[in-house]
Amino acid sequence: MCAERTLPKFDSTSIKITKEEGLMLYEDMVLGRLFEDKCAEMYYRGKMFGFVHLYNGQEAVSTGVIKALRPDQDYVCSTYRDHVHALSAGVPAREVMAELFGKETGCSKGRGGSMHMFSAEHKLLGGYAFVAEGIPVATGAAFQSKYRREALGDDNFDQVSVCFFGDGASNNGQFFECLNMAALWKLPMIYVVENNKWAIGMAHERATSQPEIYKKASVFDMAGYEVDGMDVLAVRAVAQEAIARARAGEGPTLIEALTYRFRGHSLADPDELRSPEEKEYWAEKDPIERFAKYLQNNSLASSEELKEIQKKIQAEIDEAVQFAETSPEPSPSELHRYIFAED
Ligand SMILES: Cc1ncc(C[n+]2csc(CCOP(=O)(O)OP(=O)(O)O)c2C)c(N)n1
């Protein structure tokens, strides 16, 4: 088992959330979890093709960050582990499921599949299969927001861009190049590294000279924070601070969220390299169960209300599967649509 880092202390009594906010955060995490449990079931029933990477265990990061953004205005950029980011960004579950089924009604019109969720409407810049590939894309989006606002004087462009990626991506050259540019130009950018300790079967500590990724921000004179990625309120608090900094023109932030994926790297991974003790240690930190306890202990929700939410979400997911199953395949006559190359 890898050595565990001491997590930064977060005093949840120091913040106040309303019942409405609490239920919204809970619902989003439950949606991510139940949606992906259904994905696993559908994958093993042969309904999906290629690699499918699930996000189980990391939900507090997606919810904590994305639900602090302005919906449909701020940009979100993801990786191949992108279903839950898409859901948090507001892409309807049925469109994400249909994309996984390769159907025309999917958010990328069935052309992308699991690793390439995209939605212009919801400002989702895409899932990307190459490790670190989204980092320059999101940095470019942040550059255009700043350029339109400052050079062209368009006040509507006080957007923030958020880029999610894994610990493995933080050793890629694009990470360093983009952080440098974002800091130099004070871009409204938030880099969220989801340190789940593993890059497929490579333990983070074995691959990285400085495993505390947030510290790399200081080299660029950038704000860098580590946060307990299993605590949605802690993630939300650090995200809100970073968003305010970005909107105020004070530049980018690197957030390192310490988290864990509860399943193998992809649904094709037998997950034999991580020890049972390590998996159990992290399973006990389940972010959804933890937040459910918080809501009940603070009289923000009863267990019946939480069960109702689970039931409602399960119905939404069942409907999404029905929609995906009955949707048409993309037509072969449209094979050349949505590509850049010309004959
Ligand atoms: C440029 C590139 N190199 C290698 C791969 C193969 N690969 C796919 S996922 C992965 C591990 C990435 O781990 P991490 O960034 O920590 O993200 P996580 O899977 O933990 O979410 C690798 C090496 C790839 N997709 N792209």
PDBQT file of the ligand as one rigid body, heavy atoms in Angstrom, charges set to zero:
ROOT
HETATM    1  C1  LIG A 401      -0.066  10.541 -24.330  1.00  0.00    +0.000 C 
HETATM    2  C2  LIG A 401      -0.561   9.221 -23.802  1.00  0.00    +0.000 A 
HETATM    3  N1  LIG A 401       0.328   8.337 -23.321  1.00  0.00    +0.000 NA
HETATM    4  C3  LIG A 401      -0.101   7.150 -22.828  1.00  0.00    +0.000 A 
HETATM    5  C4  LIG A 401      -1.439   6.833 -22.854  1.00  0.00    +0.000 A 
HETATM    6  C5  LIG A 401      -1.923   5.499 -22.261  1.00  0.00    +0.000 C 
HETATM    7  N2  LIG A 401      -2.620   5.787 -21.002  1.00  0.00    +0.000 N 
HETATM    8  C6  LIG A 401      -3.966   5.795 -20.967  1.00  0.00    +0.000 A 
HETATM    9  S1  LIG A 401      -4.534   6.172 -19.449  1.00  0.00    +0.000 SA
HETATM   10  C7  LIG A 401      -2.991   6.303 -18.806  1.00  0.00    +0.000 A 
HETATM   11  C8  LIG A 401      -2.793   6.629 -17.343  1.00  0.00    +0.000 C 
HETATM   12  C9  LIG A 401      -3.129   8.026 -16.987  1.00  0.00    +0.000 C 
HETATM   13  O1  LIG A 401      -3.284   8.160 -15.606  1.00  0.00    +0.000 OA
HETATM   14  P1  LIG A 401      -3.764   9.473 -14.917  1.00  0.00    +0.000 P 
HETATM   15  O2  LIG A 401      -3.381  10.659 -15.732  1.00  0.00    +0.000 OA
HETATM   16  O3  LIG A 401      -3.302   9.462 -13.513  1.00  0.00    +0.000 OA
HETATM   17  O4  LIG A 401      -5.360   9.408 -14.982  1.00  0.00    +0.000 OA
HETATM   18  P2  LIG A 401      -6.380   8.362 -14.340  1.00  0.00    +0.000 P 
HETATM   19  O5  LIG A 401      -6.503   7.231 -15.330  1.00  0.00    +0.000 OA
HETATM   20  O6  LIG A 401      -5.830   7.932 -13.047  1.00  0.00    +0.000 OA
HETATM   21  O7  LIG A 401      -7.662   9.095 -14.234  1.00  0.00    +0.000 OA
HETATM   22  C10 LIG A 401      -2.034   6.047 -19.779  1.00  0.00    +0.000 A 
HETATM   23  C11 LIG A 401      -0.598   6.062 -19.560  1.00  0.00    +0.000 C 
HETATM   24  C12 LIG A 401      -2.327   7.777 -23.392  1.00  0.00    +0.000 A 
HETATM   25  N3  LIG A 401      -3.641   7.571 -23.420  1.00  0.00    +0.000 N 
HETATM   26  N4  LIG A 401      -1.867   8.977 -23.843  1.00  0.00    +0.000 NA
ENDROOT
TORSDOF 0
